[in-house]
Each structure stands twice: as structure tokens, then as C-alpha cells.
Amino acid sequence: METAIRGKRVLLVQGSSLASAELFDALCEAGAKPYPTSSVINAYNLIDRIRFDGALIDQGLHNEAFDLCADLQERGVPYVSCAAPHRLQGAAARRQDAQYMIWRLESLMSPTAGAEFTLSGAPPENRAS
């Protein structure tokens, strides 16, 4: 199945609490090309050289990432501010949260997926029948 994120370049900005390994793995499994970075300064270095299709940013960066988010928005790059997966969660919960964050980003990248997100509030596989 083709997804909106397959083949897309995704910036992954990690702070102190985000479990970025799970996000990196989930992005790879979805067919995206993740570009992980451990600081906002490094993220700026990347966005000056690479045209990103989306970004996942650690919500724990708070004000440090405010200007980065504004810059991404100005460039037309959709982003999701992530509080999860969190490093203190169990492995299964981290994987599930990573997949959900990827789905949220994808919903911003695809008009069809965005409509699905707006109407249901949950990814199709998590909806009750």
C-alpha cells in the first residue's frame, strides 16, 4: 500500500525525553527517509541544506523549538510536536506511539489522510468497529 510518507524526507528533532530510535525505525518501516538531529541548531543546519517534506519535533524542547516551528511553517513543511514515545515507556508502548506520531504527520502531508484524521480522530486501525 502506498502511503503519503513513503519516500519523503522527514526531520526528526530529539530533545531529552523523546524516544527517537522508535520514531526513526517507524519512519524507515513506513518508507520515509528520516534525518535525526539532537539539537535545534543542528536542525537549522539541515533545513538550510535539505528540503524536508515533514518534521517530528520533541515537545520537550518547548521554547527552544518555537522559532524552528515558525520557520518550518513559513517553508510550508508540516510538523508534529511529539510528547511520545517517551523513553520511560515500555517497548510496545513506544512502538505504538511512534506509529501514531508517524500517522499524525502523514495526516498533515496528505489531504485524504487529513480528512480521515478530522472525521475520526483516530487512525483507521485503532477505530472501534
TIVEX-191204 format. One record per atom (N, C-alpha, C, CB): x, y, z; residue number from 1; atom name; residue in three letters. Coordinates in Angstrom, 1 decimal. Glycine has a CB too. Layout:
! TIVEX-191204
PT	u	v	w	num	atome	residu
PT	X	Y	Z	NUM	CA	Ala
...
***
This chain:
! TIVEX-191204
PT	u	v	w	num	atome	residu
PT	0.8	-1.2	0.0	1	N	Met
PT	0.0	0.0	0.0	1	CA	Met
PT	0.9	1.2	0.0	1	C	Met
PT	-1.0	0.0	1.2	1	CB	Met
PT	0.6	2.2	-0.9	2	N	Glu
PT	1.4	3.4	-1.0	2	CA	Glu
PT	0.9	4.4	0.1	2	C	Glu
PT	1.2	4.1	-2.4	2	CB	Glu
PT	1.8	5.0	0.8	3	N	Thr
PT	1.4	6.0	1.8	3	CA	Thr
PT	2.0	7.4	1.5	3	C	Thr
PT	1.9	5.5	3.2	3	CB	Thr
PT	1.4	8.4	2.1	4	N	Ala
PT	1.8	9.8	1.8	4	CA	Ala
PT	3.3	10.0	2.3	4	C	Ala
PT	0.9	10.7	2.5	4	CB	Ala
PT	3.8	9.2	3.2	5	N	Ile
PT	5.1	9.5	3.8	5	CA	Ile
PT	6.2	8.7	3.0	5	C	Ile
PT	5.1	9.1	5.2	5	CB	Ile
PT	5.8	7.7	2.2	6	N	Arg
PT	6.8	6.9	1.5	6	CA	Arg
PT	7.7	7.8	0.6	6	C	Arg
PT	6.1	5.8	0.7	6	CB	Arg
PT	9.0	7.6	0.8	7	N	Gly
PT	10.0	8.4	0.0	7	CA	Gly
PT	10.2	9.8	0.4	7	C	Gly
PT	9.6	8.3	-1.4	7	CB	Gly
PT	9.5	10.2	1.5	8	N	Lys
PT	9.6	11.6	1.9	8	CA	Lys
PT	10.8	11.8	2.9	8	C	Lys
PT	8.3	12.1	2.6	8	CB	Lys
PT	11.3	13.0	2.9	9	N	Arg
PT	12.4	13.4	3.8	9	CA	Arg
PT	11.8	14.0	5.1	9	C	Arg
PT	13.4	14.4	3.2	9	CB	Arg
PT	12.1	13.4	6.2	10	N	Val
PT	11.4	13.8	7.5	10	CA	Val
PT	12.5	14.2	8.5	10	C	Val
PT	10.5	12.7	8.1	10	CB	Val
PT	12.5	15.4	9.0	11	N	Leu
PT	13.4	15.9	10.0	11	CA	Leu
PT	12.9	15.4	11.3	11	C	Leu
PT	13.5	17.4	10.0	11	CB	Leu
PT	13.8	14.8	12.1	12	N	Leu
PT	13.4	14.3	13.5	12	CA	Leu
PT	14.3	15.0	14.5	12	C	Leu
PT	13.7	12.7	13.5	12	CB	Leu
PT	13.7	15.9	15.3	13	N	Val
PT	14.4	16.7	16.2	13	CA	Val
PT	14.2	16.2	17.6	13	C	Val
PT	14.0	18.2	16.1	13	CB	Val
PT	15.2	15.6	18.2	14	N	Gln
PT	15.1	14.9	19.5	14	CA	Gln
PT	15.5	15.9	20.6	14	C	Gln
PT	16.0	13.7	19.5	14	CB	Gln
PT	14.8	15.8	21.7	15	N	Gly
PT	15.1	16.5	22.9	15	CA	Gly
PT	15.6	15.5	24.0	15	C	Gly
PT	14.0	17.4	23.5	15	CB	Gly
PT	15.3	15.8	25.2	16	N	Ser
PT	15.8	14.9	26.3	16	CA	Ser
PT	14.9	13.7	26.6	16	C	Ser
PT	16.0	15.6	27.5	16	CB	Ser
PT	13.6	13.8	26.2	17	N	Ser
PT	12.7	12.7	26.6	17	CA	Ser
PT	12.1	11.9	25.5	17	C	Ser
PT	11.6	13.3	27.3	17	CB	Ser
PT	12.3	12.3	24.2	18	N	Leu
PT	11.7	11.6	23.1	18	CA	Leu
PT	12.5	10.4	22.8	18	C	Leu
PT	11.7	12.6	21.9	18	CB	Leu
PT	11.8	9.3	22.6	19	N	Ala
PT	12.4	8.0	22.2	19	CA	Ala
PT	12.6	8.0	20.7	19	C	Ala
PT	11.5	6.8	22.7	19	CB	Ala
PT	13.6	8.6	20.2	20	N	Ser
PT	13.8	8.8	18.8	20	CA	Ser
PT	14.1	7.6	18.0	20	C	Ser
PT	14.8	9.9	18.5	20	CB	Ser
PT	14.7	6.6	18.7	21	N	Ala
PT	15.1	5.3	18.0	21	CA	Ala
PT	13.8	4.7	17.4	21	C	Ala
PT	15.8	4.4	18.9	21	CB	Ala
PT	12.7	4.7	18.2	22	N	Glu
PT	11.5	4.1	17.8	22	CA	Glu
PT	10.9	4.9	16.6	22	C	Glu
PT	10.5	4.0	18.9	22	CB	Glu
PT	11.0	6.2	16.7	23	N	Leu
PT	10.5	7.1	15.6	23	CA	Leu
PT	11.3	6.9	14.3	23	C	Leu
PT	10.5	8.6	16.0	23	CB	Leu
PT	12.6	6.8	14.5	24	N	Phe
PT	13.5	6.5	13.3	24	CA	Phe
PT	13.1	5.2	12.7	24	C	Phe
PT	14.9	6.5	13.8	24	CB	Phe
PT	12.9	4.1	13.5	25	N	Asp
PT	12.6	2.8	13.0	25	CA	Asp
PT	11.2	2.9	12.3	25	C	Asp
PT	12.6	1.8	14.1	25	CB	Asp
PT	10.2	3.5	12.9	26	N	Ala
PT	8.9	3.6	12.3	26	CA	Ala
PT	8.9	4.4	11.0	26	C	Ala
PT	7.9	4.2	13.3	26	CB	Ala
PT	9.7	5.4	10.9	27	N	Leu
PT	9.8	6.2	9.7	27	CA	Leu
PT	10.4	5.3	8.6	27	C	Leu
PT	10.6	7.4	9.9	27	CB	Leu
PT	11.4	4.6	8.9	28	N	Cys
PT	12.1	3.7	7.9	28	CA	Cys
PT	11.1	2.6	7.5	28	C	Cys
PT	13.3	3.0	8.5	28	CB	Cys
PT	10.3	2.0	8.4	29	N	Glu
PT	9.4	1.0	8.1	29	CA	Glu
PT	8.3	1.5	7.2	29	C	Glu
PT	8.7	0.4	9.3	29	CB	Glu
PT	7.9	2.8	7.3	30	N	Ala
PT	6.9	3.5	6.5	30	CA	Ala
PT	7.4	3.9	5.1	30	C	Ala
PT	6.3	4.7	7.2	30	CB	Ala
PT	8.7	3.7	4.9	31	N	Gly
PT	9.3	4.1	3.7	31	CA	Gly
PT	9.9	5.5	3.6	31	C	Gly
PT	8.4	3.9	2.6	31	CB	Gly
PT	9.9	6.2	4.7	32	N	Ala
PT	10.4	7.6	4.7	32	CA	Ala
PT	11.9	7.6	4.9	32	C	Ala
PT	9.7	8.4	5.9	32	CB	Ala
PT	12.5	8.8	4.7	33	N	Lys
PT	13.9	9.0	4.8	33	CA	Lys
PT	14.1	9.9	6.0	33	C	Lys
PT	14.6	9.6	3.5	33	CB	Lys
PT	14.3	9.3	7.2	34	N	Pro
PT	14.5	10.2	8.4	34	CA	Pro
PT	15.9	10.8	8.5	34	C	Pro
PT	14.2	9.3	9.7	34	CB	Pro
PT	15.9	12.0	9.0	35	N	Tyr
PT	17.1	12.8	9.3	35	CA	Tyr
PT	17.1	13.2	10.7	35	C	Tyr
PT	17.2	14.1	8.3	35	CB	Tyr
PT	17.7	12.3	11.6	36	N	Pro
PT	17.6	12.6	13.0	36	CA	Pro
PT	18.7	13.7	13.4	36	C	Pro
PT	17.9	11.4	13.8	36	CB	Pro
PT	18.3	14.5	14.4	37	N	Thr
PT	19.2	15.5	14.9	37	CA	Thr
PT	18.9	15.7	16.4	37	C	Thr
PT	19.1	16.9	14.2	37	CB	Thr
PT	20.0	16.0	17.2	38	N	Ser
PT	19.8	16.1	18.6	38	CA	Ser
PT	19.7	17.5	19.1	38	C	Ser
PT	20.9	15.4	19.3	38	CB	Ser
PT	19.6	18.5	18.3	39	N	Ser
PT	19.5	19.8	18.7	39	CA	Ser
PT	18.8	20.7	17.7	39	C	Ser
PT	20.9	20.4	19.1	39	CB	Ser
PT	18.3	21.8	18.1	40	N	Val
PT	17.6	22.8	17.2	40	CA	Val
PT	18.7	23.4	16.3	40	C	Val
PT	16.9	23.9	18.0	40	CB	Val
PT	19.9	23.7	16.8	41	N	Ile
PT	20.9	24.3	16.0	41	CA	Ile
PT	21.2	23.3	14.8	41	C	Ile
PT	22.2	24.5	16.8	41	CB	Ile
PT	21.4	22.0	15.1	42	N	Asn
PT	21.7	21.1	14.0	42	CA	Asn
PT	20.5	21.0	13.1	42	C	Asn
PT	22.0	19.7	14.6	42	CB	Asn
PT	19.3	21.1	13.6	43	N	Ala
PT	18.1	21.1	12.7	43	CA	Ala
PT	18.1	22.2	11.7	43	C	Ala
PT	16.8	21.1	13.6	43	CB	Ala
PT	18.5	23.4	12.2	44	N	Tyr
PT	18.7	24.6	11.3	44	CA	Tyr
PT	19.7	24.3	10.2	44	C	Tyr
PT	19.0	25.8	12.1	44	CB	Tyr
PT	20.8	23.7	10.6	45	N	Asn
PT	21.8	23.4	9.6	45	CA	Asn
PT	21.3	22.5	8.5	45	C	Asn
PT	23.1	22.7	10.3	45	CB	Asn
PT	20.4	21.5	8.9	46	N	Leu
PT	19.8	20.6	8.0	46	CA	Leu
PT	18.8	21.3	7.1	46	C	Leu
PT	19.2	19.4	8.7	46	CB	Leu
PT	17.9	22.1	7.7	47	N	Ile
PT	16.9	22.7	6.8	47	CA	Ile
PT	17.4	23.8	5.9	47	C	Ile
PT	15.8	23.3	7.7	47	CB	Ile
PT	18.6	24.3	6.2	48	N	Asp
PT	19.2	25.2	5.2	48	CA	Asp
PT	19.8	24.5	4.0	48	C	Asp
PT	20.4	26.0	5.9	48	CB	Asp
PT	20.0	23.2	4.1	49	N	Arg
PT	20.6	22.4	3.0	49	CA	Arg
PT	19.6	21.4	2.4	49	C	Arg
PT	21.8	21.6	3.5	49	CB	Arg
PT	18.6	21.0	3.1	50	N	Ile
PT	17.7	19.9	2.6	50	CA	Ile
PT	16.3	20.4	2.6	50	C	Ile
PT	17.9	18.6	3.4	50	CB	Ile
PT	15.5	20.1	1.6	51	N	Arg
PT	14.1	20.5	1.5	51	CA	Arg
PT	13.3	19.3	2.2	51	C	Arg
PT	13.6	20.8	0.1	51	CB	Arg
PT	12.8	19.5	3.4	52	N	Phe
PT	12.1	18.5	4.1	52	CA	Phe
PT	10.6	18.5	3.7	52	C	Phe
PT	12.2	18.6	5.6	52	CB	Phe
PT	10.0	17.3	3.7	53	N	Asp
PT	8.6	17.1	3.5	53	CA	Asp
PT	7.8	17.1	4.7	53	C	Asp
PT	8.4	15.8	2.7	53	CB	Asp
PT	8.4	16.9	5.9	54	N	Gly
PT	7.7	16.9	7.2	54	CA	Gly
PT	8.8	16.9	8.3	54	C	Gly
PT	6.8	15.7	7.3	54	CB	Gly
PT	8.3	17.1	9.5	55	N	Ala
PT	9.2	17.1	10.7	55	CA	Ala
PT	8.4	16.6	11.9	55	C	Ala
PT	9.7	18.5	10.9	55	CB	Ala
PT	9.2	15.9	12.8	56	N	Leu
PT	8.7	15.4	14.1	56	CA	Leu
PT	9.6	16.1	15.1	56	C	Leu
PT	8.7	13.9	14.2	56	CB	Leu
PT	9.1	16.9	16.0	57	N	Ile
PT	9.9	17.7	16.9	57	CA	Ile
PT	9.5	17.3	18.4	57	C	Ile
PT	9.7	19.2	16.7	57	CB	Ile
PT	10.5	17.1	19.2	58	N	Asp
PT	10.2	16.8	20.6	58	CA	Asp
PT	9.6	17.9	21.3	58	C	Asp
PT	11.6	16.4	21.3	58	CB	Asp
PT	8.4	17.7	21.9	59	N	Gln
PT	7.6	18.7	22.6	59	CA	Gln
PT	8.4	19.2	23.8	59	C	Gln
PT	6.3	18.1	23.0	59	CB	Gln
PT	9.3	18.4	24.3	60	N	Gly
PT	10.1	18.7	25.5	60	CA	Gly
PT	11.1	19.8	25.2	60	C	Gly
PT	10.8	17.5	26.0	60	CB	Gly
PT	11.3	20.2	24.0	61	N	Leu
PT	12.2	21.3	23.6	61	CA	Leu
PT	11.5	22.7	23.9	61	C	Leu
PT	12.6	21.3	22.2	61	CB	Leu
PT	10.2	22.7	24.1	62	N	His
PT	9.5	23.9	24.5	62	CA	His
PT	9.9	25.1	23.7	62	C	His
PT	9.7	24.2	26.0	62	CB	His
PT	10.2	26.2	24.3	63	N	Asn
PT	10.5	27.5	23.6	63	CA	Asn
PT	11.7	27.4	22.7	63	C	Asn
PT	10.7	28.5	24.7	63	CB	Asn
PT	12.6	26.4	23.0	64	N	Glu
PT	13.8	26.3	22.2	64	CA	Glu
PT	13.5	26.0	20.7	64	C	Glu
PT	14.7	25.1	22.7	64	CB	Glu
PT	12.4	25.3	20.5	65	N	Ala
PT	12.0	24.9	19.2	65	CA	Ala
PT	10.9	25.9	18.6	65	C	Ala
PT	11.4	23.5	19.2	65	CB	Ala
PT	10.5	26.9	19.3	66	N	Phe
PT	9.5	27.8	18.8	66	CA	Phe
PT	9.8	28.4	17.5	66	C	Phe
PT	9.2	28.9	19.8	66	CB	Phe
PT	11.0	29.0	17.4	67	N	Asp
PT	11.4	29.6	16.1	67	CA	Asp
PT	11.6	28.6	15.0	67	C	Asp
PT	12.7	30.4	16.3	67	CB	Asp
PT	12.1	27.4	15.3	68	N	Leu
PT	12.2	26.3	14.3	68	CA	Leu
PT	10.8	26.0	13.8	68	C	Leu
PT	12.9	25.1	14.9	68	CB	Leu
PT	9.8	25.8	14.6	69	N	Cys
PT	8.5	25.5	14.2	69	CA	Cys
PT	7.9	26.6	13.3	69	C	Cys
PT	7.5	25.3	15.4	69	CB	Cys
PT	8.2	27.9	13.6	70	N	Ala
PT	7.7	29.0	12.8	70	CA	Ala
PT	8.4	29.0	11.5	70	C	Ala
PT	8.0	30.4	13.5	70	CB	Ala
PT	9.7	28.7	11.5	71	N	Asp
PT	10.5	28.6	10.2	71	CA	Asp
PT	10.0	27.5	9.3	71	C	Asp
PT	12.0	28.4	10.5	71	CB	Asp
PT	9.7	26.3	9.9	72	N	Leu
PT	9.1	25.2	9.1	72	CA	Leu
PT	7.8	25.6	8.5	72	C	Leu
PT	9.0	23.9	10.0	72	CB	Leu
PT	7.0	26.2	9.3	73	N	Gln
PT	5.6	26.6	8.8	73	CA	Gln
PT	5.8	27.6	7.7	73	C	Gln
PT	4.8	27.3	10.0	73	CB	Gln
PT	6.7	28.5	7.8	74	N	Glu
PT	7.0	29.5	6.7	74	CA	Glu
PT	7.4	28.8	5.4	74	C	Glu
PT	8.0	30.5	7.2	74	CB	Glu
PT	8.2	27.7	5.6	75	N	Arg
PT	8.7	27.0	4.4	75	CA	Arg
PT	7.6	26.0	3.9	75	C	Arg
PT	9.9	26.2	4.8	75	CB	Arg
PT	6.5	25.9	4.6	76	N	Gly
PT	5.4	25.0	4.1	76	CA	Gly
PT	5.7	23.6	4.5	76	C	Gly
PT	5.3	25.1	2.7	76	CB	Gly
PT	6.5	23.3	5.5	77	N	Val
PT	6.8	22.0	6.0	77	CA	Val
PT	5.9	21.6	7.1	77	C	Val
PT	8.3	21.9	6.4	77	CB	Val
PT	5.0	20.6	7.0	78	N	Pro
PT	4.2	20.2	8.1	78	CA	Pro
PT	5.0	19.5	9.2	78	C	Pro
PT	3.1	19.2	7.6	78	CB	Pro
PT	4.6	19.8	10.4	79	N	Tyr
PT	5.4	19.2	11.5	79	CA	Tyr
PT	4.4	18.8	12.6	79	C	Tyr
PT	6.4	20.2	12.1	79	CB	Tyr
PT	4.9	17.8	13.4	80	N	Val
PT	4.1	17.4	14.6	80	CA	Val
PT	5.0	17.5	15.8	80	C	Val
PT	3.6	15.9	14.4	80	CB	Val
PT	4.5	18.1	16.9	81	N	Ser
PT	5.2	18.3	18.1	81	CA	Ser
PT	4.8	17.0	18.9	81	C	Ser
PT	4.8	19.6	18.9	81	CB	Ser
PT	5.9	16.2	19.3	82	N	Cys
PT	5.6	14.9	19.9	82	CA	Cys
PT	6.0	14.9	21.4	82	C	Cys
PT	6.5	13.9	19.2	82	CB	Cys
PT	5.1	14.4	22.2	83	N	Ala
PT	5.4	14.1	23.6	83	CA	Ala
PT	5.7	12.7	23.8	83	C	Ala
PT	4.2	14.6	24.5	83	CB	Ala
PT	5.3	11.9	22.8	84	N	Ala
PT	5.5	10.4	22.9	84	CA	Ala
PT	6.0	10.0	21.5	84	C	Ala
PT	4.2	9.7	23.3	84	CB	Ala
PT	6.7	8.9	21.4	85	N	Pro
PT	7.0	7.9	22.5	85	CA	Pro
PT	8.1	8.5	23.5	85	C	Pro
PT	7.6	6.6	21.9	85	CB	Pro
PT	7.9	8.2	24.7	86	N	His
PT	8.7	8.7	25.8	86	CA	His
PT	9.7	7.6	26.2	86	C	His
PT	7.9	9.2	27.0	86	CB	His
PT	10.9	7.9	26.5	87	N	Arg
PT	11.9	7.0	26.9	87	CA	Arg
PT	11.6	6.1	28.0	87	C	Arg
PT	13.2	7.7	27.2	87	CB	Arg
PT	10.7	6.5	28.9	88	N	Leu
PT	10.4	5.7	30.1	88	CA	Leu
PT	9.2	4.7	29.9	88	C	Leu
PT	10.0	6.6	31.3	88	CB	Leu
PT	8.6	4.7	28.7	89	N	Gln
PT	7.6	3.8	28.4	89	CA	Gln
PT	8.2	2.4	28.1	89	C	Gln
PT	6.7	4.3	27.2	89	CB	Gln
PT	7.3	1.4	28.1	90	N	Gly
PT	7.7	0.1	27.7	90	CA	Gly
PT	7.9	0.0	26.2	90	C	Gly
PT	6.7	-1.0	28.2	90	CB	Gly
PT	8.6	-1.0	25.7	91	N	Ala
PT	8.9	-1.1	24.3	91	CA	Ala
PT	7.7	-1.1	23.4	91	C	Ala
PT	9.8	-2.4	24.1	91	CB	Ala
PT	6.7	-1.9	23.8	92	N	Ala
PT	5.5	-2.0	23.0	92	CA	Ala
PT	4.8	-0.7	22.9	92	C	Ala
PT	4.5	-3.1	23.5	92	CB	Ala
PT	4.7	0.0	24.0	93	N	Ala
PT	4.0	1.4	24.0	93	CA	Ala
PT	4.8	2.4	23.2	93	C	Ala
PT	3.9	1.9	25.5	93	CB	Ala
PT	6.1	2.3	23.3	94	N	Arg
PT	7.0	3.2	22.4	94	CA	Arg
PT	6.7	3.0	21.0	94	C	Arg
PT	8.4	3.1	22.8	94	CB	Arg
PT	6.7	1.7	20.6	95	N	Arg
PT	6.4	1.4	19.1	95	CA	Arg
PT	5.1	1.9	18.7	95	C	Arg
PT	6.6	-0.1	18.9	95	CB	Arg
PT	4.0	1.6	19.5	96	N	Gln
PT	2.7	2.1	19.2	96	CA	Gln
PT	2.6	3.6	19.1	96	C	Gln
PT	1.7	1.5	20.2	96	CB	Gln
PT	3.2	4.3	20.0	97	N	Asp
PT	3.2	5.7	20.0	97	CA	Asp
PT	4.0	6.3	18.8	97	C	Asp
PT	3.8	6.3	21.3	97	CB	Asp
PT	5.1	5.6	18.4	98	N	Ala
PT	5.8	6.1	17.3	98	CA	Ala
PT	5.0	5.9	16.0	98	C	Ala
PT	7.1	5.2	17.2	98	CB	Ala
PT	4.3	4.8	15.9	99	N	Gln
PT	3.5	4.6	14.7	99	CA	Gln
PT	2.3	5.7	14.6	99	C	Gln
PT	2.9	3.2	14.7	99	CB	Gln
PT	1.8	6.0	15.8	100	N	Tyr
PT	0.8	7.0	15.9	100	CA	Tyr
PT	1.3	8.4	15.5	100	C	Tyr
PT	0.1	7.1	17.3	100	CB	Tyr
PT	2.5	8.8	15.9	101	N	Met
PT	3.1	10.1	15.5	101	CA	Met
PT	3.4	10.1	14.0	101	C	Met
PT	4.4	10.3	16.3	101	CB	Met
PT	3.8	9.0	13.5	102	N	Ile
PT	4.0	8.9	12.0	102	CA	Ile
PT	2.7	9.1	11.3	102	C	Ile
PT	4.7	7.6	11.6	102	CB	Ile
PT	1.6	8.5	11.8	103	N	Trp
PT	0.3	8.6	11.2	103	CA	Trp
PT	-0.2	10.1	11.3	103	C	Trp
PT	-0.7	7.7	11.9	103	CB	Trp
PT	0.1	10.7	12.4	104	N	Arg
PT	-0.3	12.1	12.6	104	CA	Arg
PT	0.4	13.0	11.5	104	C	Arg
PT	0.0	12.6	14.0	104	CB	Arg
PT	1.7	12.8	11.4	105	N	Leu
PT	2.4	13.6	10.4	105	CA	Leu
PT	1.9	13.3	9.0	105	C	Leu
PT	3.9	13.3	10.5	105	CB	Leu
PT	1.7	12.1	8.7	106	N	Glu
PT	1.2	11.7	7.4	106	CA	Glu
PT	-0.2	12.3	7.1	106	C	Glu
PT	1.1	10.2	7.3	106	CB	Glu
PT	-1.0	12.5	8.2	107	N	Ser
PT	-2.3	13.1	8.0	107	CA	Ser
PT	-2.2	14.6	7.6	107	C	Ser
PT	-3.1	13.0	9.3	107	CB	Ser
PT	-1.1	15.2	8.0	108	N	Leu
PT	-0.8	16.6	7.5	108	CA	Leu
PT	-0.3	16.7	6.1	108	C	Leu
PT	0.1	17.3	8.5	108	CB	Leu
PT	0.4	15.6	5.7	109	N	Met
PT	1.0	15.6	4.4	109	CA	Met
PT	0.1	15.1	3.3	109	C	Met
PT	2.2	14.6	4.4	109	CB	Met
PT	-1.0	14.5	3.6	110	N	Ser
PT	-2.0	14.0	2.6	110	CA	Ser
PT	-3.4	14.5	2.8	110	C	Ser
PT	-2.0	12.5	2.6	110	CB	Ser
PT	-4.0	15.2	1.9	111	N	Pro
PT	-5.3	15.7	2.0	111	CA	Pro
PT	-6.3	14.6	2.4	111	C	Pro
PT	-5.8	16.4	0.8	111	CB	Pro
PT	-6.2	13.5	1.8	112	N	Thr
PT	-7.1	12.4	2.1	112	CA	Thr
PT	-7.0	11.9	3.5	112	C	Thr
PT	-6.9	11.2	1.1	112	CB	Thr
PT	-5.7	11.7	3.9	113	N	Ala
PT	-5.5	11.2	5.3	113	CA	Ala
PT	-5.9	12.3	6.3	113	C	Ala
PT	-4.0	10.9	5.5	113	CB	Ala
PT	-5.7	13.6	5.9	114	N	Gly
PT	-6.1	14.7	6.8	114	CA	Gly
PT	-7.6	14.7	7.1	114	C	Gly
PT	-5.7	16.0	6.2	114	CB	Gly
PT	-8.4	14.4	6.0	115	N	Ala
PT	-9.8	14.3	6.2	115	CA	Ala
PT	-10.2	13.2	7.1	115	C	Ala
PT	-10.5	14.2	4.8	115	CB	Ala
PT	-9.5	12.0	6.9	116	N	Glu
PT	-9.7	10.9	7.8	116	CA	Glu
PT	-9.4	11.3	9.3	116	C	Glu
PT	-8.8	9.7	7.4	116	CB	Glu
PT	-8.3	12.0	9.5	117	N	Phe
PT	-8.0	12.4	10.9	117	CA	Phe
PT	-9.1	13.3	11.4	117	C	Phe
PT	-6.6	13.1	10.9	117	CB	Phe
PT	-9.5	14.3	10.6	118	N	Thr
PT	-10.5	15.2	11.1	118	CA	Thr
PT	-11.8	14.5	11.4	118	C	Thr
PT	-10.7	16.3	10.1	118	CB	Thr
PT	-12.2	13.6	10.6	119	N	Leu
PT	-13.5	13.0	10.8	119	CA	Leu
PT	-13.5	12.0	12.0	119	C	Leu
PT	-13.9	12.3	9.6	119	CB	Leu
PT	-12.4	11.2	12.2	120	N	Ser
PT	-12.5	10.2	13.2	120	CA	Ser
PT	-11.7	10.5	14.4	120	C	Ser
PT	-12.0	8.9	12.5	120	CB	Ser
PT	-10.6	11.2	14.3	121	N	Gly
PT	-9.8	11.5	15.4	121	CA	Gly
PT	-8.8	10.4	15.8	121	C	Gly
PT	-10.6	11.8	16.6	121	CB	Gly
PT	-8.9	9.2	15.1	122	N	Ala
PT	-8.0	8.1	15.4	122	CA	Ala
PT	-7.7	7.4	14.1	122	C	Ala
PT	-8.7	7.1	16.3	122	CB	Ala
PT	-6.5	6.8	14.0	123	N	Pro
PT	-6.1	6.1	12.8	123	CA	Pro
PT	-7.1	5.0	12.5	123	C	Pro
PT	-4.7	5.6	12.9	123	CB	Pro
PT	-7.3	4.6	11.3	124	N	Pro
PT	-8.2	3.6	10.9	124	CA	Pro
PT	-8.1	2.3	11.7	124	C	Pro
PT	-8.2	3.3	9.5	124	CB	Pro
PT	-6.8	1.8	11.9	125	N	Glu
PT	-6.6	0.6	12.6	125	CA	Glu
PT	-7.0	0.6	14.1	125	C	Glu
PT	-5.2	0.1	12.4	125	CB	Glu
PT	-7.1	1.8	14.7	126	N	Asn
PT	-7.4	1.9	16.1	126	CA	Asn
PT	-8.9	2.3	16.4	126	C	Asn
PT	-6.6	3.0	16.7	126	CB	Asn
PT	-9.7	2.4	15.3	127	N	Arg
PT	-11.1	2.7	15.5	127	CA	Arg
PT	-11.9	1.4	15.9	127	C	Arg
PT	-11.7	3.3	14.2	127	CB	Arg
PT	-12.9	1.6	16.7	128	N	Ala
PT	-13.8	0.5	17.1	128	CA	Ala
PT	-14.7	0.3	15.9	128	C	Ala
PT	-14.6	0.8	18.4	128	CB	Ala
PT	-15.1	-1.0	15.6	129	N	Ser
PT	-16.0	-1.3	14.5	129	CA	Ser
PT	-17.4	-1.1	14.9	129	C	Ser
PT	-15.8	-2.7	14.1	129	CB	Ser
***
